[in-house]
Amino acid sequence: MAAFLLGSVVLASFLGAAWWFSRQKTEEAARMVRIVLGAGALLAGVVLSLRGALALGVPIGVFGLGLLGRSVRRPHPGSRHRGAPDTSSASMGAAQAREILGVDADADREQIRAAHRRLMKKLHPDTGEGSAALARQVQEARDVLLARLDENTR
């Protein structure tokens, strides 16, 4: 009976932890995973090293330390993640937006949308050829040009 109760408590704890983990933001969840995996790898590396398997224990321990170091380290204010577009600068200009979409200065709404659609089919992150940063640039270029058209029609 005691084993059943202990198993029920452990299962309820795992389910509660899984529910709590599912409610976390992506960055925080990734950080928690790095902490758990890093601690586990560090512990496994220490145990393997103490048992005489230095050739295996040391690299695993160093890997665990790397994961823990990465999860503890906070980015400096103003720094960007690798691959993220720089949003601190001024918004994209119309000339830059036209260059990204490959449309003329006198492009109408349909030409802008067609160029946007064509580029998104090619540069969307799900296609394997594109990335989220490129897709955001194409989206921003479309938004800038459509906003300029709306301003000119007023």
N, C-alpha and C positions, 0 to 999 in steps of 0.2 A: 504493500500500500504506500509506503514511504517513497519507493522508487517512482511510482505512478505520479504522486504529488510533485516530486522533484522534477520529473519530466514535463509535467504540465506547466510548472512555473518557468522552466527553461524555454519551452515552446512559446508561452505567452510573452516572455521577454524578447525572444527573437522576432515574433510578430509585431510587438510594440516598437522595437528598434527599426524594423523594416518600414512600418507605417511612418514613423518619425523621419526616417531617411528619405522617403518618397516626397515629403513635404518641403525638403530643403531646395534652395536654389542650386543651379547647376555648378557654379563655382565652389560653393560651400560643400556640396556633395563630393565633388572631385577632391577637394582638400581633405575631407574626412576619409575617403578611400585611400589617399596617399598616406595618411597617418596610420591607418590600420595595417595596410600592406607594408609600409616601412617598418613599423614596430615588429610585425611578424617576421619579416626578412632579417631584421637585425637580431632578433631572438634566435632564429634558425641558424644564422651565421655564427653566433656566439656558441650555441650548443654544438654545432658541427666542428668548430675550431677546438673546443674543449675535448671533444671525442677523438681528436687526432686528424680530422679531415680538413687540414688548413687550406689545401688547394681548392676546396669547394666552399668552405666556411667563410674565408676572407672576402671573396668576390660577392657572395650573397650578403654578408654584413655591410660591405661598402655600398652595395645597391640600396639596402635598407636605410643607411645613413643619408644617402642622396635623396631618397623619397621623403624622409623626415625633414631634411634641410629645406627641400623645395616647398614643403607644406607649411613650415614655420615662417619662412621668408615672406614678407609682405612687399608688394611693389611700391616703389617710391611715388609720391604724389606727382602727377603730370607724366608719369611714364606710361607707355602703351604696351599691350601684349604684342607678341610677335605676330605679324601679319595683319594686325588691325589697322584700319585706315586712320589717318590723323584727323580727328574731328575738332582739334583745338584751333585750326586755322579758319580763315574766313570761308564762307560758303562758296560753292563752285560758281564760277561765272558762266554766262551764256555761251561765250566762245568755247570754253573748255567743255561744256555740256554738248555743244554741237559736234566738237571733235570726237568725244567719246562715242556718241551715237552715230556719227558719220552722216549727218544731215546738213543741208544747206541752211543759210541764214533765213531764207524765205520758206522754210518747211512748215507745212500746216500740221494740224492736230493728228491727222491720219498717218502722215509720213513719220512723225515722231513716234507714234504708237507702234507702227510697223517695224521701225528700226529697233525700238525697245524690245518688242517681242522676239525679233530675230536674234538679238544679242543675248537675251535671257535664255533662249533655247540652247545657245552655245555655252554661256558662261555661268549657268546656274550650278550651285555646288553639287546637286544630285546627278549632274551629267558626268562627273568625274573629270571633266576638262576645266571647269571653272572653280571659283571659290566664293565664299561669302563676301569677301572684301570687294571682289570684282562685281558681284551682283548688286551690292549696295551702291557702288559707283554708278552703275547703269541706271538703277532706280532713281538716284539723286539727279542724274543728268536729265532723265525724263521729267521728273518733278519740276526742275528748274525751268526747262523749256516750256512745259505746259503752263506754269505760273506766269511766265513772260507773255505767252499768248493771251492768257486771261487779262493781264494788265493792259495789254495793247487794245483789247476789244472794249475796254471800259471807256 
